[in-house]
Structure formats: C-alpha cells, structure tokens
C-alpha cells in the first residue's frame, strides 16, 4: 500500500524591508540566549563531526 505525497504550496507575504525590518534572533531579548546557545552548540558539534571523519579516514 503506497501513500501518495500531497503537493502543498505556501504563500507568504513578508513586509517590505523599507517599512518593517525583519528582526534577527539576537535582536529579541527572549530569543537571544537560546540562539547563542544553539550557535555555539552547532560550532562545537561541527568540529566533533569533522574530527570523527578525519579519524575514520585514516
């Protein structure tokens, strides 16, 4: 039994940057700490993955 995938189209109306600038996560006090923590976690994990690939390659 195969389940077909329904195509979905989403239309988003973003505000004009000249009228209202989209904020960066560090501009929002509630999101700032979570964004920084995620950014650092991504940096650390990227180096771990690269190190594992180098060790496996040898």
C-alpha positions in Angstrom: 0.0 0.0 0.0 1.6 3.2 -1.1 0.7 6.6 0.3 0.9 9.4 -2.1 2.5 12.7 -1.2 0.2 15.7 -1.4 1.8 18.7 -3.0 1.4 21.8 -0.9 2.1 25.4 -1.9 2.5 28.0 0.7 2.3 31.7 0.0 4.0 34.1 2.5 3.6 37.9 2.4 6.7 39.4 4.0 6.7 43.0 4.9 8.7 45.5 2.8 12.2 45.8 4.4 12.0 49.6 4.0 8.8 49.6 6.0 9.5 47.0 8.6 12.8 45.3 9.0 12.7 41.5 9.9 14.5 41.1 13.3 17.5 38.9 13.8 17.1 36.4 16.7 19.7 38.4 18.7 17.5 41.5 18.4 14.8 39.8 20.5 15.6 39.5 24.2 13.6 36.3 24.7 15.4 34.5 21.8 18.9 35.9 22.3 20.2 33.3 24.8 18.7 30.3 23.0 20.1 31.5 19.7 23.6 31.9 21.1 23.5 28.6 22.8 22.4 26.9 19.6 25.0 28.7 17.6 27.8 27.6 19.9 26.4 24.0 20.1 26.5 23.9 16.3 30.1 25.1 16.2 31.2 22.5 18.7 29.4 19.7 17.1 30.7 20.6 13.6 34.3 20.3 14.9 33.4 16.9 16.5 31.9 15.6 13.3 34.9 16.8 11.3 37.3 15.1 13.8 35.4 11.9 13.6 35.5 11.9 9.8 39.3 12.6 9.9 39.8 9.7 12.3 37.7 7.4 10.2 39.5 8.4 7.0 42.9 7.4 8.5 
